[in-house]
Structures are given as C-alpha cells and as structure tokens.
Amino acid sequence: MRVFSGNHNRGIFITVTNREHEEYQLTHPAASLGGLLRGALYVSVADTCFITCPKTKLKAILTYAEESWFGKAQNKVNGIVYRYDPADDKYTRIKDVPEKDVLLKLDGCWQEQIYYTIPNSQAVKDLSDVDPTDQKQLLIDLIPLMPVPKVVPPSDTQLPNESREFWKELTSAILEKRYSDATRIKQDIEQTQRDKAARRKQLNMEFKPRFFTTVTEPSGKPELTQEGHDVLKGMVEREYRLELKEDPSL
C-alpha cells in the first residue's frame, strides 16, 4: 500500500522569523506499507523530496532508498544541499546537480543517525566561514528522540463536528470489534455529508472553510483566515473552546 500527496498538496511551508522571515517549502515523500509476505508489517519511504528557500537560494534533495521485498528494512537516505536558481529550478536528481554548486552531502538511516560532509566545491570555497571536511559529521541522532506527546482538548470543549467527537461512535464500534455496526455508522456519516453537499448545490451555495481562505489554494499553500490564526493562538495558550456555527445547508 502506497500513500502519497494529492495534486493540491505542495508540502509544508515553514517561516523562520528570526532569520529575516526565510520561508522553506518541504515536499512530502511517498510512504509504503511493506512486509506483507512475511507477516511483519513496517512503513518504508522510497521517494525523493525537496526543501527549497528562494530567499537564500538553497535547495536540498533527499532520496530515500528503495527497500527490497525480503530482509530487514534499511531506511537509507542520502541527499545534498546546493545553490540553485529559483527562476530555473531544473534539477530533481542528486546526480544531475553540478558538483561545483554542492554545499553539503548527507547520508544515513532516517530512523537512526544521519551524517554529513562538506565537499571541497566552488560553492564552499565562496563561503568565508565554512571549511571542507572529508570526515563524516553527525547531523542528528534520532534513536534517543521520542515523538512529542499529542495534546488533545478535553471532550467537553470539543464541538460535535470536531474529529474525535464526529467519529466517536465509529471509533468505539471498531475498538469493541462491532464491525457491522462500524460499517453502518461510517456509511451513515458519509451519506449525511453527501446530502449536505447536494443541499448546498441545490441552494447554489459555495462551501466556505472556517479556518482557511479556500478549500484548496491555487498555489497549493494553505492560507489561514483571521479565525484560523486565532485558533492557533488558542492552541498555544491551551484555550480550546470554539463557538459552534451552524451549517446553513442543514
């Protein structure tokens, strides 16, 4: 089973405010579920993704190695960081990038350690504060790191159409192994949503997201409404209560 980004998803956008608002775009690599033949399921990544910053004219290409059908997953990744021209962004493979433009090379296991080296390239020579190195340097050790615990608002602060409340009955049915009930509940929820969409079409109403300016931005970059910004601020301050807004198509 392979999971990949949709046509409207251009990745994650991160703005570094303390570096003159440099904006980095990170594309999503596709992930796969393997180990079906031997009955030991695992998630692997076999794709290429990119990190770009037009302001600094830096680009990273990361290539996740294809896993074999047999044997233990290696989770290998290799990549480079190089100077690029935002107006002529033509390289999608590591081997196509001219060596003179490369600032950094990296490789390792994306579930364990990743190392980097700084080549003796023209791009590095142009920097006054960076020296080449032939020895691998540890960039990050992922082994001791743990996922950040999920913070979930209390049930009494969640609206009926928020995810955990909206799917609560279905989740309970699955956990209790009432699969026939789960199927029926899921179908009822989906049909209700289809009915609402049909009702909006009948009333000639356009669906307006509450926290985003449109369903899918033409640029592929999500843009928050003012209420969306307020919600993010509330999440930071642990203030989760929202006002329930009725769907006018009901």
PyMOL commands that set and color helices and strands:
alter all, ss='L'
color gray80, all
select helices_A, chain A and resi 17-19+86-88+94-96+99-101+122-125+155-157+163-166+168-175+179-202+226-236
alter helices_A, ss='H'
color red, helices_A
select strands_A, chain A and resi 2-3+12-16+22-26+31-34+42-45+48-53+58-64+76-83+102-109+113-118+133-141
alter strands_A, ss='S'
color yellow, strands_A
deselect
rebuild
show_as cartoon
